Amino acid sequence: MSLTACGRDKANGGSSVLTWQEQYDLSVKYLSHGKYEEAIITFTSAIEVDPKQPDAYIGLKPRCMPAPPWN
């Protein structure tokens, strides 16, 4: 399975930009799979789509990320 934050397949009738909810949901999925860099990118994209949604900001909080191994 491949996840992408860039957009949808236009040939299948999708728009080129994901909605805030789609970006946010993808971010949560990335977090649950331990893909932290991808989660940061998609949370940031969600904020760009709708900066008034607090959940994406909350998702970016460092407590969601594991501590570095040197701590």
N, C-alpha and C positions, 0 to 999 in steps of 0.2 A: 504494500500500500504506500502510495506517495502522497505527502501533504504539501500544499503550496500556499503561500500567502500572496502570491503575485496576481492572481486572478483566476478566471474560469475559462474553460474552453469555449470560445465564441462560436465555434462550429456547432456546438450542442445547444445554442441559444442562451448561454450565460453572458452576463455582463462582464466587462473587463475589470471591474473594481468590486471587491468584497464589501458587504455592509459592515457596520460596526459590530453587530452581533456575530457575524461569521468570523470576523477577525478575532474577536474576543474568544469565541468558542475554540478556534484553532489554537490560540495561545494557551488556553487551559489544557487542550489535548497535548500540545508540545510539553508543557510542564509535567503532565502525568507520565510522559514517556522519557523524562529526563533530558529533553532537548532544550536546554536553558537559553542558549543563544538564539534559537529560532523563536522561543517564547518572547524574549525581549523585543525582537524585531516585529513580531505580530502584535504584541501589546502596544508598541509605539505606533504601528500602523492604525490600530483601532483608535488611539488617541487622536491621530491626524484626521480620521474620518469624523469623529464626534468628540471634541475635547471636553464636552460637558458631562460625559459618562464617567463617574468615579471608579467603576470597577476595573477599568484598564490601568488606572494609576495605582490602585491597590495591588493589582497583579504584578506590578513592577517593583513592589517593595522587596528589599533584600531578604526579608524573613522567608520568602518563598523559595529562595535559592539555598542550596546546601552550603555549609561553611567550607572554605578552602581547606585542602588537606593539611596545610602547614599550621592551622590553628589548633 
